[in-house]
Amino acid sequence: MGEAGQSGKSAESTRGGWKQNPDAVRDNILQAAREVFAQHGLSGARIDEIAKRTRTSKRMIYYYFSDKETLYQAVLEDAYARMRKAEDALDLARLNPVAALRQLAEFTFEHHSHAKDFVRLVMIENIHEGDHMSKLTSISGQNSSAIAHLEDIYRRGVEMGLFRRGLTASELHFHISAASVFNVSNRATFSHIFGDDLFTDRGQQKLRRQVGDMILGIVMKPGLSAETDVPRAREEARMINPDIFRFLEVWDAKWATLAKGATAADRRVHFESIARDMRLPTPSDVETDEEHWIDSDGGPVRVRIFRHDSGGTQPALIYMHGGGWMQGSPETHWDITARIASWNRQTVISVDYALAPEHPFPEGFLQILAVARWAHEKAADLGIDPARIAIGGDSAGGNLAAAVALSCRDEGIPLAAQLLIYPACDFDRSRPSYEENAEGPLLKVAGMAATNALYCDDVEQLNSDPRIAPLSAESHADLPPAYVAVAQNDPLRDSGLAYAEALEAAGVSVTVERGEGLIHGYLRAMEYCAATETRLREMSAWLAKTVG
């Protein structure tokens, strides 16, 4: 008992089966040996200790590696191979040379920060004057790829008139490695003397960014700045509001702390943390503590109420957050809903609808439809006017708001207005805005198909069901007045504009805000870009005027 699995096979037979895979055995030995060599060095390492950390025996280690020195050389070779493989996966050739050089520098810093064994092995080999490495011709071949990456990036930068001439790839590699290795090799002494602030998560993110700044400072031509004067792919031509870049730098740095291989659930938690960290002060005249749970055909759904403290019977807005149908909550979009409630002296019902991939269409849609029914049924209890209930949302939330507005029309549930902020109204990626803004910022076209499939994996339904693609509805007549806010530099821009045209053609009153100089998700940038707060104030003013 305890030694056999459910299949009835003994632990020994399972182990024997594993041993029949030579690559797996060898890899297991190398990983254990890497830990021991990094900790004790070549002379201090013991094969007995390595064997204890493996799933095999000392005899098997000698079978694969004739002696300790051969094993040490194999560990070195494997460590460099893993490093180079990760570099090759970056696909740097497709990036602007400025972005590519920054990514390579920051990747190296990040890799060394997490792969401390790699740095310690390098330190040990330097103690041995590189004696063992000199016997491994394969390492020179492996590391030539790092130089090749830098040569290609540097050549392209020079040809574009961005980088100064006269540098070599080896020089750049030296500077990148110097900072990245020092960050690990001297951490203990540096912390003892100067404190460990630089080795906290925040400190490491700042240093990583500064390593990229430093390398770009070395290569940029005099008079050019990597941040303000160099084209960011198509971003310069698109005339993005420069204040947006201040926001993106903070936003990207915070998302960069998400672990590789993170699940959808991991991303949600990370998003919640970022949103809380970046949340603006809540207006003092808004009450935010009230919550309700509502039953629906899609399961129970939570709503958070943002209510102006003036009391009385108020207009209401049912609001759905964005997040690609996979992440977000009333809490991540607090800044938007709290400000609408404050500026309009109204109530905002923020819906925590079910998220894909665990809860794909139609669960979230059905929950929101139930909230619309509930808001009318409980209007008196909520202190809202049932004749002045609007619906709205941003991005995926804008999609859901438009879709639910169609169903409310068909069911006879009155809505006074719909506020659609950079909404996805269909899934036609042949529109010009998808080509113009393929690389974002913030929203990239490359991942859209996969995201959409997690929400609804039936391609035909995705494109034809108005509850998913509201632009596909047979009729858009008799819908409430709409405010459609798009962003000039957003892949979804033309989808939103097409929906506005369809509404106008059906006789619906439509106001369009084109978001000049702005990007998808721009309402997140209110702390950094005054134009984004101005847009939200305009939306709020339209809403207040439309619902009376």
C-alpha positions as CSV (number, residue, x, y, z in Angstrom):
1,M,0.0,0.0,0.0
2,G,1.2,3.5,-0.8
3,E,3.7,2.2,-3.4
4,A,1.1,1.3,-6.1
5,G,-1.0,3.7,-8.1
6,Q,-4.6,3.2,-9.1
7,S,-3.6,1.2,-12.1
8,G,-2.1,-1.4,-9.8
9,K,1.4,-1.0,-11.1
10,S,4.2,-0.9,-8.6
11,A,6.4,2.2,-8.1
12,E,9.4,0.2,-9.3
13,S,7.7,-0.8,-12.6
14,T,6.7,2.9,-13.1
15,R,10.2,4.0,-12.4
16,G,11.5,1.3,-14.8
17,G,9.2,2.7,-17.5
18,W,10.5,6.1,-17.0
19,K,14.1,4.9,-17.2
20,Q,13.4,3.5,-20.6
21,N,13.2,7.1,-21.8
22,P,16.9,8.1,-22.1
23,D,16.2,11.8,-22.9
24,A,14.0,12.1,-19.8
25,V,16.7,10.4,-17.6
26,R,19.4,12.6,-19.0
27,D,17.4,15.8,-18.5
28,N,16.6,14.8,-14.9
29,I,20.3,14.3,-14.1
30,L,21.2,17.6,-15.8
31,Q,18.7,19.6,-13.8
32,A,19.8,18.1,-10.5
33,A,23.4,18.6,-11.3
34,R,22.8,22.2,-12.3
35,E,21.5,22.9,-8.9
36,V,24.4,21.2,-7.1
37,F,27.1,22.7,-9.2
38,A,25.6,26.2,-8.9
39,Q,25.5,25.8,-5.1
40,H,28.8,24.1,-4.5
41,G,31.0,24.7,-7.6
42,L,32.8,22.0,-9.5
43,S,35.2,21.0,-6.7
44,G,32.6,21.1,-4.0
45,A,29.9,19.2,-5.8
46,R,29.4,15.5,-5.0
47,I,27.9,12.9,-7.3
48,D,26.2,11.3,-4.3
49,E,24.3,14.5,-3.6
50,I,23.3,14.9,-7.3
51,A,22.0,11.3,-7.3
52,K,19.8,12.1,-4.2
53,R,18.1,14.9,-6.1
54,T,17.4,12.7,-9.2
55,R,14.9,9.9,-9.9
56,T,17.8,7.6,-10.8
57,S,21.0,6.2,-9.3
58,K,24.7,7.2,-9.0
59,R,25.5,4.2,-11.3
60,M,23.2,5.6,-13.9
61,I,24.8,9.1,-13.7
62,Y,28.1,7.5,-14.5
63,Y,26.5,5.5,-17.3
64,Y,25.4,8.8,-19.0
65,F,28.3,10.9,-18.0
66,S,31.6,9.2,-17.5
67,D,32.9,11.5,-14.7
68,K,32.1,14.6,-12.7
69,E,33.9,16.9,-15.1
70,T,32.0,15.6,-18.1
71,L,28.8,16.1,-16.3
72,Y,29.8,19.7,-15.4
73,Q,30.5,20.4,-19.0
74,A,27.2,18.9,-20.1
75,V,25.4,21.2,-17.5
76,L,27.2,24.2,-18.9
77,E,26.2,23.2,-22.4
78,D,22.6,22.6,-21.5
79,A,22.3,25.9,-19.5
80,Y,23.5,28.0,-22.5
81,A,21.3,26.0,-24.9
82,R,18.2,26.8,-22.8
83,M,19.1,30.5,-22.7
84,R,19.6,30.7,-26.4
85,K,16.4,28.8,-27.1
86,A,14.4,31.3,-25.1
87,E,16.1,34.2,-27.0
88,D,15.3,32.6,-30.3
89,A,11.6,32.4,-29.3
90,L,11.3,36.2,-29.0
91,D,10.9,36.6,-32.8
92,L,12.8,39.9,-32.7
93,A,13.1,40.2,-36.5
94,R,9.5,41.4,-36.8
95,L,10.0,44.3,-34.4
96,N,11.1,47.8,-35.0
97,P,14.9,47.8,-34.1
98,V,14.4,50.1,-31.2
99,A,11.7,47.8,-29.7
100,A,13.7,44.7,-30.6
101,L,16.8,45.9,-28.8
102,R,14.9,46.9,-25.7
103,Q,13.1,43.6,-25.6
104,L,16.3,41.6,-25.9
105,A,18.0,43.7,-23.2
106,E,15.0,43.4,-20.8
107,F,14.5,39.8,-21.6
108,T,18.2,39.0,-20.7
109,F,17.8,40.9,-17.4
110,E,14.6,39.1,-16.6
111,H,16.0,35.7,-17.5
112,H,19.1,36.1,-15.4
113,S,17.0,37.4,-12.5
114,H,15.0,34.2,-12.4
115,A,17.7,31.8,-13.6
116,K,20.1,32.4,-10.8
117,D,21.7,29.0,-11.3
118,F,22.7,30.1,-14.8
119,V,24.6,33.2,-13.4
120,R,26.3,31.2,-10.7
121,L,27.5,28.6,-13.3
122,V,28.9,31.5,-15.3
123,M,30.7,32.8,-12.2
124,I,32.1,29.4,-11.4
125,E,33.4,29.0,-14.9
126,N,35.1,32.4,-14.7
127,I,36.8,31.2,-11.5
128,H,38.2,28.3,-13.6
129,E,39.3,30.8,-16.2
130,G,36.8,29.4,-18.7
131,D,38.8,26.2,-18.8
132,H,35.9,23.8,-19.2
133,M,33.9,26.0,-21.6
134,S,36.9,26.2,-23.9
135,K,36.7,22.5,-24.4
136,L,33.1,22.7,-25.6
137,T,32.9,23.9,-29.2
138,S,29.1,23.6,-29.1
139,I,28.9,26.6,-26.6
140,S,30.5,28.9,-29.1
141,G,28.0,27.8,-31.7
142,Q,25.1,28.3,-29.3
143,N,26.1,31.7,-28.3
144,S,26.7,32.8,-31.9
145,S,22.9,33.1,-32.2
146,A,22.9,35.9,-29.5
147,I,25.4,37.9,-31.5
148,A,23.4,37.2,-34.7
149,H,20.3,38.6,-33.2
150,L,22.2,41.8,-32.1
151,E,23.9,42.1,-35.5
152,D,20.5,42.0,-37.3
153,I,18.9,44.5,-34.9
154,Y,21.9,46.9,-35.0
155,R,22.1,46.7,-38.8
156,R,18.4,47.5,-39.2
157,G,18.7,50.4,-36.8
158,V,21.6,51.9,-38.6
159,E,19.9,51.5,-42.0
160,M,16.8,53.3,-40.7
161,G,19.0,56.2,-39.4
162,L,18.2,55.4,-35.8
163,F,21.5,53.9,-34.5
164,R,24.9,55.5,-34.7
165,R,27.6,53.7,-36.6
166,G,30.8,52.2,-35.2
167,L,29.5,49.8,-32.6
168,T,29.7,46.0,-32.6
169,A,27.2,43.3,-31.5
170,S,29.8,42.0,-29.1
171,E,30.0,45.4,-27.4
172,L,26.2,45.5,-27.0
173,H,26.1,42.0,-25.7
174,F,28.8,42.9,-23.1
175,H,26.8,45.8,-21.8
176,I,23.6,43.9,-21.6
177,S,25.2,41.0,-19.8
178,A,27.2,43.2,-17.4
179,A,24.0,44.7,-15.9
180,S,22.1,41.4,-16.0
181,V,24.8,39.3,-14.4
182,F,25.7,41.9,-11.8
183,N,22.0,42.0,-10.7
184,V,22.4,38.4,-9.5
185,S,26.1,37.9,-8.8
186,N,26.4,40.9,-6.5
187,R,23.0,40.9,-5.0
188,A,24.0,39.7,-1.5
189,T,26.9,42.2,-1.1
190,F,24.9,45.1,-2.7
191,S,21.9,44.4,-0.4
192,H,24.1,44.2,2.7
193,I,25.7,47.6,2.0
194,F,22.9,49.6,0.3
195,G,19.7,47.8,1.3
196,D,17.5,45.6,-0.7
197,D,15.0,48.1,-2.2
198,L,16.3,47.4,-5.7
199,F,15.6,43.7,-5.3
200,T,11.9,44.0,-4.5
201,D,9.4,43.3,-7.3
202,R,9.1,47.0,-7.9
203,G,12.8,47.6,-7.8
204,Q,13.5,44.8,-10.3
205,Q,10.9,46.1,-12.7
206,K,12.5,49.6,-12.6
207,L,16.0,48.1,-13.1
208,R,14.8,46.0,-16.0
209,R,13.4,49.1,-17.7
210,Q,16.6,51.0,-17.0
211,V,18.7,48.4,-18.6
212,G,16.7,48.8,-21.8
213,D,17.1,52.6,-21.5
214,M,20.8,52.3,-21.0
215,I,21.4,50.1,-24.1
216,L,19.3,52.3,-26.2
217,G,21.2,55.3,-24.9
218,I,24.4,53.8,-26.1
219,V,23.2,53.1,-29.7
220,M,20.8,56.0,-30.5
221,K,22.1,58.6,-32.8
222,P,22.9,62.0,-31.1
223,G,19.7,64.1,-31.0
224,L,17.3,61.1,-31.2
225,S,15.3,59.8,-28.2
226,A,14.1,56.2,-28.1
227,E,10.8,57.3,-26.5
228,T,9.8,60.5,-28.3
229,D,11.6,60.8,-31.6
230,V,11.6,57.2,-33.0
231,P,8.7,55.8,-34.9
232,R,6.9,53.1,-32.9
233,A,6.0,50.9,-35.8
234,R,2.9,52.8,-37.2
235,E,2.2,54.7,-34.0
236,E,3.9,58.0,-35.1
237,A,2.0,58.1,-38.3
238,R,-1.2,57.4,-36.4
239,M,-0.6,60.5,-34.2
240,I,-1.3,58.9,-30.9
241,N,-1.7,61.4,-28.1
242,P,1.7,61.5,-26.5
243,D,0.2,61.4,-23.0
244,I,-1.0,57.9,-23.8
245,F,2.5,56.7,-23.9
246,R,3.0,57.7,-20.2
247,F,0.1,55.5,-19.3
248,L,1.3,52.6,-21.5
249,E,4.7,52.6,-19.8
250,V,3.1,52.1,-16.4
251,W,0.5,49.7,-17.7
252,D,3.0,47.5,-19.6
253,A,5.4,47.4,-16.7
254,K,2.7,46.1,-14.3
255,W,1.5,43.5,-16.8
256,A,5.1,42.4,-17.3
257,T,5.1,40.9,-13.8
258,L,2.6,38.3,-14.8
259,A,4.2,34.8,-14.7
260,K,4.7,33.1,-18.0
261,G,2.1,30.4,-18.7
262,A,-0.5,32.2,-16.6
263,T,-4.1,30.8,-16.8
264,A,-7.2,32.9,-17.5
265,A,-7.8,32.8,-13.7
266,D,-4.3,34.0,-13.0
267,R,-4.8,36.9,-15.5
268,R,-8.0,37.9,-13.7
269,V,-6.3,38.1,-10.4
270,H,-3.4,40.1,-11.9
271,F,-5.9,42.5,-13.6
272,E,-7.7,43.0,-10.3
273,S,-4.5,43.8,-8.6
274,I,-3.3,46.3,-11.3
275,A,-6.7,48.0,-11.4
276,R,-6.8,48.4,-7.6
277,D,-3.2,49.7,-7.6
278,M,-4.0,52.3,-10.3
279,R,-7.5,53.3,-9.1
280,L,-8.1,57.0,-8.8
281,P,-9.7,58.5,-5.7
282,T,-13.4,57.8,-5.6
283,P,-15.6,60.9,-5.7
284,S,-16.7,61.8,-2.2
285,D,-20.3,62.2,-3.3
286,V,-20.7,58.5,-4.5
287,E,-21.8,55.6,-2.3
288,T,-20.2,52.3,-3.5
289,D,-20.9,49.7,-0.8
290,E,-24.3,48.4,-1.9
291,E,-24.3,45.0,-3.7
292,H,-27.1,42.6,-4.9
293,W,-27.2,39.1,-6.2
294,I,-29.8,38.4,-8.9
295,D,-30.9,35.0,-10.2
296,S,-30.9,34.4,-13.9
297,D,-30.9,31.6,-16.5
298,G,-27.2,32.1,-16.7
299,G,-26.7,31.6,-12.9
300,P,-26.6,34.1,-10.1
301,V,-24.9,37.4,-10.9
302,R,-23.6,40.1,-8.6
303,V,-24.0,43.8,-9.2
304,R,-22.3,46.7,-7.4
305,I,-24.3,49.9,-7.0
306,F,-22.6,53.3,-7.5
307,R,-25.1,55.9,-6.2
308,H,-24.9,59.6,-5.9
309,D,-25.5,60.6,-2.2
310,S,-28.1,63.2,-3.1
311,G,-30.8,60.6,-2.7
312,G,-34.2,60.8,-4.3
313,T,-35.2,59.0,-7.5
314,Q,-32.3,59.0,-9.9
315,P,-31.7,57.9,-13.5
316,A,-29.7,54.7,-13.8
317,L,-27.1,53.2,-16.1
318,I,-26.6,49.4,-16.3
319,Y,-22.9,49.1,-17.0
320,M,-20.8,46.2,-18.3
321,H,-17.0,46.2,-17.9
322,G,-14.6,45.3,-20.7
323,G,-11.9,42.6,-20.6
324,G,-12.4,40.4,-23.7
325,W,-15.3,38.5,-22.0
326,M,-12.6,36.8,-19.9
327,Q,-11.5,39.2,-17.2
328,G,-12.7,42.3,-15.4
329,S,-15.3,43.2,-12.8
330,P,-17.1,46.1,-11.3
331,E,-14.0,46.8,-9.3
332,T,-11.6,46.9,-12.3
333,H,-13.8,49.6,-13.9
334,W,-14.5,51.5,-10.7
335,D,-13.0,54.8,-12.0
336,I,-15.5,54.9,-14.9
337,T,-18.7,54.0,-13.1
338,A,-17.9,56.2,-10.0
339,R,-17.3,59.3,-12.1
340,I,-20.5,58.8,-14.2
341,A,-22.5,58.5,-10.9
342,S,-20.8,61.6,-9.5
343,W,-21.0,63.9,-12.6
344,N,-24.5,62.9,-13.5
345,R,-25.9,62.7,-9.9
346,Q,-27.2,59.2,-10.8
347,T,-27.1,55.5,-10.0
348,V,-24.8,53.1,-11.9
349,I,-25.5,49.4,-11.7
350,S,-22.2,47.7,-12.5
351,V,-22.6,44.0,-13.5
352,D,-20.1,41.2,-12.5
353,Y,-21.2,38.9,-15.4
354,A,-19.9,35.4,-15.8
355,L,-16.6,35.1,-17.7
356,A,-15.2,32.8,-20.4
357,P,-13.7,30.3,-20.8
358,E,-15.3,28.7,-17.8
359,H,-18.6,30.4,-18.6
360,P,-18.9,31.0,-22.4
361,F,-21.9,32.5,-24.2
362,P,-24.7,32.7,-23.4
363,E,-24.3,32.7,-19.6
364,G,-23.0,36.3,-19.2
365,F,-25.6,37.6,-21.8
366,L,-28.4,35.9,-19.9
367,Q,-27.3,37.4,-16.6
368,I,-27.2,40.9,-18.0
369,L,-30.7,40.5,-19.5
370,A,-31.9,39.4,-16.1
371,V,-30.3,42.5,-14.5
372,A,-32.2,44.7,-16.9
373,R,-35.5,43.0,-15.9
374,W,-34.6,43.2,-12.3
375,A,-33.7,47.0,-12.5
376,H,-37.2,47.7,-13.7
377,E,-38.9,45.4,-11.2
378,K,-37.0,46.8,-8.3
379,A,-36.8,50.4,-9.4
380,A,-38.6,51.7,-6.4
381,D,-36.4,49.8,-3.9
382,L,-33.3,51.0,-5.8
383,G,-34.4,54.6,-5.9
384,I,-34.3,54.8,-9.7
385,D,-36.7,56.0,-12.3
386,P,-37.7,53.0,-14.5
387,A,-38.3,55.4,-17.4
388,R,-34.7,56.6,-17.3
389,I,-32.7,53.4,-17.3
390,A,-29.8,53.3,-19.8
391,I,-27.4,50.5,-20.7
392,G,-23.7,50.8,-21.6
393,G,-20.3,49.3,-21.4
394,D,-16.8,49.4,-22.9
395,S,-15.1,47.0,-25.3
396,A,-16.6,43.5,-24.6
397,G,-18.9,45.3,-22.2
398,G,-20.0,47.5,-25.1
399,N,-20.7,44.4,-27.2
400,L,-22.9,43.0,-24.4
401,A,-24.7,46.3,-23.9
402,A,-25.6,46.6,-27.6
403,A,-26.7,42.9,-27.7
404,V,-28.8,43.2,-24.6
405,A,-30.4,46.4,-25.9
406,L,-31.6,44.4,-28.9
407,S,-33.2,41.8,-26.7
408,C,-34.7,44.4,-24.4
409,R,-36.4,45.9,-27.4
410,D,-37.8,42.6,-28.5
411,E,-39.0,41.8,-25.0
412,G,-40.5,45.2,-24.4
413,I,-38.1,46.2,-21.7
414,P,-37.7,50.0,-22.0
415,L,-34.3,51.5,-22.2
416,A,-33.7,55.3,-22.4
417,A,-30.2,55.2,-24.0
418,Q,-27.2,53.1,-24.9
419,L,-23.6,54.1,-24.2
420,L,-21.2,52.0,-26.3
421,I,-17.5,52.7,-25.7
422,Y,-15.0,51.2,-28.2
423,P,-17.4,48.2,-28.7
424,A,-16.9,45.0,-30.7
425,C,-20.1,44.9,-32.8
426,D,-19.1,42.2,-35.1
427,F,-16.1,40.0,-35.8
428,D,-15.1,41.0,-39.4
429,R,-11.3,41.4,-39.2
430,S,-11.1,42.5,-42.8
431,R,-11.9,46.1,-41.9
432,P,-9.1,48.7,-42.5
433,S,-8.8,49.5,-38.8
434,Y,-7.7,45.9,-38.1
435,E,-4.8,46.3,-40.5
436,E,-3.9,49.8,-39.5
437,N,-3.8,49.0,-35.8
438,A,-2.8,45.3,-35.8
439,E,-0.1,45.8,-33.1
440,G,-2.3,47.8,-30.8
441,P,-1.4,49.5,-28.5
442,L,-3.2,47.6,-25.7
443,L,-5.3,45.5,-28.1
444,K,-3.5,43.3,-30.7
445,V,-5.3,41.6,-33.6
446,A,-3.2,38.4,-33.4
447,G,-4.9,37.1,-30.2
448,M,-8.5,38.1,-31.1
449,A,-9.6,34.9,-32.9
450,A,-8.5,32.8,-29.9
451,T,-10.2,35.1,-27.5
452,N,-13.4,35.1,-29.5
453,A,-13.4,31.3,-29.7
454,L,-13.3,31.1,-25.9
455,Y,-16.4,33.2,-25.7
456,C,-18.2,31.3,-28.5
457,D,-16.4,28.5,-30.4
458,D,-19.1,28.2,-33.1
459,V,-17.7,30.4,-35.9
460,E,-21.1,30.6,-37.7
461,Q,-22.9,31.6,-34.6
462,L,-20.2,34.1,-33.7
463,N,-20.9,36.0,-36.9
464,S,-24.6,35.6,-37.3
465,D,-26.2,35.6,-33.8
466,P,-27.2,39.2,-32.9
467,R,-26.8,38.3,-29.2
468,I,-23.1,38.0,-30.0
469,A,-22.6,40.2,-33.0
470,P,-25.2,42.9,-32.7
471,L,-24.4,44.3,-36.2
472,S,-25.8,41.1,-37.7
473,A,-29.4,41.8,-36.4
474,E,-32.0,41.9,-39.1
475,S,-33.3,45.2,-37.8
476,H,-31.9,48.0,-35.7
477,A,-35.0,50.0,-35.7
478,D,-36.7,51.2,-32.5
479,L,-33.5,51.0,-30.4
480,P,-32.8,53.7,-27.8
481,P,-30.6,56.7,-28.7
482,A,-26.9,55.7,-28.9
483,Y,-23.6,57.3,-28.1
484,V,-20.8,55.3,-29.9
485,A,-17.3,56.2,-28.8
486,V,-14.5,54.7,-30.9
487,A,-10.7,55.4,-30.9
488,Q,-8.7,56.4,-33.9
489,N,-5.9,53.9,-33.1
490,D,-8.1,50.9,-32.2
491,P,-8.6,47.7,-34.3
492,L,-12.3,47.8,-33.3
493,R,-12.8,51.3,-34.6
494,D,-14.5,50.4,-37.8
495,S,-16.7,47.8,-36.1
496,G,-18.1,50.5,-33.9
497,L,-18.5,53.0,-36.8
498,A,-20.3,50.3,-38.8
499,Y,-22.7,49.8,-36.0
500,A,-23.3,53.6,-35.7
501,E,-24.1,53.7,-39.4
502,A,-26.5,50.7,-39.1
503,L,-28.3,52.5,-36.2
504,E,-28.6,55.8,-38.2
505,A,-29.9,53.9,-41.2
506,A,-32.6,52.4,-39.0
507,G,-33.7,55.8,-37.8
508,V,-32.0,55.7,-34.4
509,S,-30.5,58.9,-33.0
510,V,-26.7,58.4,-32.9
511,T,-23.9,60.5,-31.6
512,V,-20.4,59.4,-32.7
513,E,-17.1,60.3,-30.9
514,R,-14.1,59.3,-33.1
515,G,-11.5,59.5,-30.3
516,E,-8.8,61.3,-32.3
517,G,-5.4,60.4,-31.1
518,L,-6.7,57.7,-28.7
519,I,-6.4,54.0,-28.4
520,H,-8.5,51.0,-27.3
521,G,-9.1,51.1,-23.6
522,Y,-8.2,54.8,-23.3
523,L,-10.5,55.5,-20.3
524,R,-7.9,53.7,-18.2
525,A,-5.5,56.5,-18.9
526,M,-7.4,59.3,-17.1
527,E,-4.6,59.9,-14.6
528,Y,-2.1,60.4,-17.4
529,C,-4.0,61.8,-20.4
530,A,-6.4,64.7,-19.9
531,A,-8.1,64.1,-23.2
532,T,-9.4,60.8,-21.9
533,E,-11.2,62.3,-19.0
534,T,-12.6,64.9,-21.3
535,R,-14.1,62.1,-23.4
536,L,-15.8,60.5,-20.4
537,R,-17.2,63.9,-19.3
538,E,-18.7,64.3,-22.8
539,M,-20.2,60.8,-22.6
540,S,-21.7,61.6,-19.2
541,A,-23.1,64.9,-20.4
542,W,-24.8,63.2,-23.4
543,L,-26.2,60.5,-21.1
544,A,-27.6,63.1,-18.6
545,K,-29.2,65.1,-21.4
546,T,-30.6,62.0,-23.2
547,V,-32.2,60.4,-20.2
548,G,-33.5,63.8,-18.9
